């Protein structure tokens, strides 16, 4: 599938590998833009699309522990 995210430390179009530390599952997500500056996003490192979160097994959770790496 195609997955998308918001991330502050990468340019739009960058592909990131996001790995859930609990399940060990990973997805590759394309950065659309920076994380929107709204209250619900305060303190978040990455905001994933619903499809990406569900693929990681974190679809019902608001926050989860993950590792973000750049894909070359």
C-alpha positions in Angstrom: 0.0 0.0 0.0 0.9 3.7 -0.2 1.3 5.4 3.1 1.7 9.1 4.0 2.8 11.1 6.9 3.6 14.6 8.3 7.1 15.1 9.6 9.0 18.3 10.5 12.5 17.2 9.9 12.3 16.1 6.2 11.3 17.8 3.0 8.0 16.9 1.3 8.4 13.9 -0.9 11.0 12.2 1.3 10.3 8.5 2.1 10.6 7.4 5.7 10.6 4.0 7.3 8.5 4.0 10.5 8.9 1.0 12.8 6.6 0.4 15.7 8.7 -0.6 18.7 6.1 -2.9 20.2 5.0 -4.9 17.2 8.2 -4.6 15.2 6.2 -3.9 12.1 7.4 -1.3 9.6 5.8 0.9 6.9 7.3 3.2 4.3 5.5 6.6 4.3 6.0 9.5 2.0 6.2 12.9 3.8 3.5 15.3 2.6 4.4 18.3 4.7 5.4 19.5 8.2 3.2 18.5 11.1 0.3 21.0 11.4 0.7 23.3 14.4 -2.4 22.4 16.3 -2.9 21.4 19.9 -3.6 17.7 19.3 -0.2 17.4 17.5 1.9 18.9 20.3 4.9 16.7 21.2 4.5 14.4 18.2 7.5 13.3 16.1 5.5 12.0 13.2 1.8 12.0 12.2 0.8 8.9 10.1 -2.1 8.4 7.9 -4.8 6.1 9.3 -3.9 3.3 6.8 -0.2 3.4 7.9 -1.1 3.3 11.6 -3.5 0.4 11.0 -0.7 -1.5 9.1 1.6 -1.1 12.1 -1.1 -2.4 14.4 -1.5 1.0 16.1 -4.8 2.1 14.4 -6.8 2.5 17.6 -4.1 4.3 19.5 -3.5 8.0 19.5 0.2 7.7 20.3 2.7 4.9 20.1 6.5 4.5 20.4 8.3 4.2 17.0 11.6 4.7 15.2 11.8 6.9 12.1 14.6 6.4 9.6 15.3 8.0 6.3 15.2 5.8 3.2 18.0 6.4 0.6 
